[in-house]
Amino acid sequence: MQARRTPTQNHLLAALPAAELMRLAPHLEPVPLPLGAVIYESGGAQDYVYFPASGIVSLLYVMNDGSAAEIAVVGNEGMVGIALFMGGGTTPSRAVVQSAGSAWRLDAARIKAEFARGGELQRLLLRYTQALITQMTQTAVCNRHHVLEQQLCRWLLLSLDRLASNRLVMTQQLIANMLGVRREGVTEAAGRLQAEGLIDYRRGRIRVLDRAKLEKRVCECYGVVRRECDRLLAPAPALVAALAA
């Protein structure tokens, strides 16, 4: 049987005090996240924010010639659409579903009003935004200074952190598009990881066989993003005490 979807499957919503979540709940709409769906386009109007319950959304920067590179990934730890409450309204990036799942969405007027109220939701969204900026910054550093194999390991681990299993459905061409590199480079890097028993890759499906070795192989960028996310999005002391009571 399919597990019943609840807003608390998203970590930001789960971290809200009960009163704030109850106020939001009637306005949260469950929506599917089909593989490849474009949630918003570069420069396009954003009518909703999305709180993923499962799946992964990639934030991509698309060049004039159509080529693209991933600048961040979002799963059930966060949300898509920070421009709405940050005051920008639009963003130059595109948001595309990388791994199918589902989300809860909230319309633009509601998220702006809730953010303006202050309180725990505002605090969480600002801290999440800082974590997302860290991920974007570290991605830029990684793409400039680290070899493709390390970039692939980082991408695999960030994706695994946002999935319920150790399997990803992703062709080498799509991975190349995400990383902004040639497909042949991904083929070689994935081949080395498979030969050493870290992953199994076949017919567009990747299964991580040895996460511990993958973490030893990855560059420092993954650890920076992971630690900052854990630090910024850790439950508030009052919430921890309430859960322990």
N, C-alpha and C positions, 0 to 999 in steps of 0.2 A: 504493500500500500504506500502511496505517496504521502510524505509527511505534510501535515497541515502547515500552511505558510502563516507566519505571524511577523509583525514589524520587528520584534526583538531578535529575529535572525540577522538583522543588521546591527553591527556593534555600536554605532553611534546612537541609534534609536534605543537599543537595549540599555545604554548608559544613562538615559534620561530619568529624572525622578518620575515616579508614577503619575503625579499630577500633570506634568508637562506632556508625558506620552499620551495620557487620556485626552488631553485637549487637542493633540494632533491627530489621534487615531481616526476620528470620523472623516478627516480630510485626506488620509493616506489611501491611495488607490493601488491595488496590486496589478502589476503589468508583467507580461513576459519579456524576456530579453533574448530574442532569436539570434542565432549565430550570424554574424555579418551585418546585423541591423545598425543603421546610423542613428544615434540618439540626437545628435545635433551636428550641423555643418559649421565649418569655419565662417565666422562673421554672421551666422544666422541667428535669428531670434530664439531665445530659450524660454519656453513656456512653463517648464517644470524642472525641478531637481529630482534626482533619482537616488534612492538608497538601495543598493543591491542586496538581495537576500542570498543570492547564489550567482555563480558565473563571474565573468571578468569583463570589464570595459576598458579598452585601450584609448588613451588620449594621443592623437597623432598630429604632427605638423605636416601639412601637405604643401609641396612646392608648386610653382607655376607649371612645371612640366609634368605634374601628376605623381612624381615620386614622393614618398612619405617616410617618416621615421617616428617611432614611438617615443613619447617624452614621459609617460607615466602609465601605470595600471591601477585600476580601482576595483576592489571587490567588496565583500561584506564588511570590511573594516571602515568603509568611508562612504562617499557620495560623489555624484557627478553633477556639476552645475554651479560651482562656487562663484562664478561671475555674477549670479543673480543677487546674492546677499553681500558681495563685496562691492557692488555698485557699478560694475562694468557693463552688465547686460549681455555682452557678447564676448567671444574669445576667438583668437586666430587658429585654435586647434579644432580637430574633428574628434568626436567620440564615437567609437565603433565597438560593438560587442565582439570580443575575442573568444570568449567561451560562453556558451548558452546558459541561461539561468532565468532568474526572475528578480523583480525589484518592487519597491514601493515608491510611488511618485507623489510629489506635493506641488501644487501649482505655484507660479511665480509670486502672485500677490500674497499668498499665505506664508511662504518662506520669508519674504521681506518683512511682513508684519511680525512674525514670530522672532526673527532676528532682532528687530528693533525693540522688542520687549526686554531684551537682556536675558539674564538668568542662565541656566545650565546649557540650554541649546546653543546660545550665542558662544559660550565658553568652549563647548565641544567643537563647533564649526570653525572657530578661529584656530584652535589647536590642530584640528585636522588639516586646515589650510596650510599651516606651517609644516606639518609632516609631508603634505603633498609637494610643497615647494622644495623641501629637502630631497625628495625622490627625483624631481625634475632636475635639480642642480646636479645631483650625483650621477644621473643618467648622462648628462652632458659631459661631465668629467670622465666617466667610464668610456664613453664612445671616443673620446679624444686620446686617452692615455693607456687603455688596456686592449689586449689582443682579443680577437673575435671569440676565441674559445671561452675566455673569462666573461665576456659580455653575454654569451649564450648561457653560461652557468648562472649568471645573475638573473637573466630573464626567466629561466626555468624555475629558480628558487622563489622569485617574487610571485610567479604564477601559482606555484604549489601552495604558497602561504594563503592564497585566496580561494583554494579549491578544497573540496571534501575528500579527494582521492589523490593518488599519485600518477594519474593519467591525464594527458592533454591531447586534444584533437587539433592538430596544426600541421599544415604542410611546410616543407622547407622553404618554399617560395614565400609563404605568408610570414614565416619567421624572418626571412631576409628583408621583407618589406618593413616589418616592425623595427628591425635593428638598423635599417637603412644601409644594407650591405648587399653584395652579390650573392646569388643563390649558391654558386659553387663554393664560396667560403663557408656557408652554413653546412653544406654537405660534408666538407672536410672536417669541420669542427665536430659536428654530430657523429661522424664516423669514428673519430678518435675516442669520444666519450663512450660510444657503443662498444668499441673494441676492448676498452678497459673495464667493461661491465658496469658503468655508471647509469646508462640508460638503455632502453630497447626502443628502437625506432623502426616503424614499418607502416606503409600505406597511410601516411598522414596522422599516425597515432604515436605519441611518445609516452613511455612508461618509465618513471624514475625507479631504478633498481637499488641504488645505494645513495641515499641522501647525504649521509655523513661524508662520503668521499667527494660528493658534489660540493659540499660546503667547504671542504679543504681546498678544492680546486678553484673556487670562485675568488675574485679580487675583493679588496676591502670595501668596495662600494655597496655590496649587498648588506654587510654588517652595519654600515653607517645608517642605511635606510631602515633596516629592521629595528635597530636600537632606538632611533629617533621616534619611529612609529610607536614602539612599546612605551617609551617615556612620555610622549605627548598624549597618548590615548589610553593610558592606564586609568582604571576607574578612580573616581574621586574618593578620598578617605571616608567621607560620609556614606557613600554608596557601598563601599566594602564593609563598613560596620553594619549597615542595614542588612546586607546579604548574610552576614555571619550571625546575626541575632536570631 
